[in-house]
Structures are given as C-alpha cells and as structure tokens.
Amino acid sequence: MTINYVTQGTCSRIINIEIEDGIIQDVQFVGGCNGNQKGISKLVKGMEVEDVIEKLEGTTCGMRDTSCPDQLAQALKECL
C-alpha cells in the first residue's frame, strides 16, 4: 500500500509512505529539513506501523503543536 499524505503545520508538504503487511518499507518527505527527514525515514524502515505511531505521535517542533514525525504518525493512523 502506498500513501501520499499532505501534512499540516510543518515545513514538509507531503509524506510518501510504502507499507507492506503492516511493516514500513519506505518513507519519503517532500520539503522540510532534508537531513532530519532522511534520518527519520531510515529509522522507521522495517518497523511495524503501530510501533512507529507509538514512538512518534505527539512530537512537537519548536512552538508548533506538531512536527514531521508527528505528521508521519498521523498519516499512519489513517492507514489503520
């Protein structure tokens, strides 16, 4: 399954996610802090969707009430 999630409240604009049998195969962020996005993508690859949601949901960025990791969690929640 491939998801193209439009983010809200972050520098990244879109998160492209590939999931197979409940396991994250690939994550690509469009926009935002390139190095951080690549790091997040590498860390979550191979993880179960539920585990990523648990770890990343609620992460904030500066004064914002969301972040790119939180938006990834929100996108994954929509998949469940």
C-alpha positions in Angstrom: 0.0 0.0 0.0 1.3 3.5 -0.9 0.1 6.6 0.9 0.7 10.2 -0.1 -0.2 12.2 3.0 -0.5 16.0 2.8 1.0 17.4 6.0 -0.4 20.3 8.1 1.6 22.7 10.2 5.1 21.6 9.1 7.8 22.6 6.7 7.4 19.3 4.8 4.5 19.3 2.4 3.9 15.7 1.7 4.9 12.3 3.2 5.0 9.4 0.8 4.8 6.1 2.7 5.0 2.5 1.5 3.6 -0.2 3.8 3.5 -4.0 3.2 1.9 -6.4 5.7 1.9 -3.8 8.5 5.7 -3.0 8.0 7.0 0.3 6.8 9.0 -0.3 3.6 9.9 3.3 2.7 9.2 6.9 3.8 10.0 10.0 1.8 9.3 13.5 2.9 8.8 16.3 0.4 10.2 19.6 1.8 11.4 20.3 5.3 14.8 19.6 6.9 16.4 17.2 4.4 18.9 15.5 6.9 16.3 15.0 9.6 13.8 13.6 7.1 16.3 11.1 5.8 17.2 10.1 9.4 13.6 9.5 10.3 13.0 7.5 7.2 15.9 5.2 7.9 15.0 4.8 11.5 11.4 3.7 10.8 12.1 1.4 7.8 11.3 -2.1 8.7 9.3 -1.2 11.8 5.7 -2.1 12.4 3.2 0.7 11.8 1.8 0.6 15.4 5.3 0.9 16.9 6.1 4.0 14.8 2.8 5.6 15.8 3.5 4.9 19.5 7.1 6.4 19.3 6.4 9.5 17.2 2.9 10.7 17.9 2.8 13.9 19.9 6.3 15.0 19.0 6.4 18.8 18.6 8.7 21.2 16.7 9.6 24.5 18.4 6.4 26.4 19.2 4.3 24.2 16.9 2.0 21.6 18.3 3.0 19.1 15.6 6.2 18.1 13.7 7.2 16.0 10.8 7.5 12.9 13.0 4.0 13.6 14.4 2.6 14.1 11.0 4.1 10.7 10.0 2.3 9.2 13.0 -1.0 10.9 11.9 -0.6 9.5 8.4 0.0 6.0 9.7 -3.0 6.2 12.0 -5.2 6.9 8.9 -3.9 3.7 7.4 -5.1 1.6 10.3 
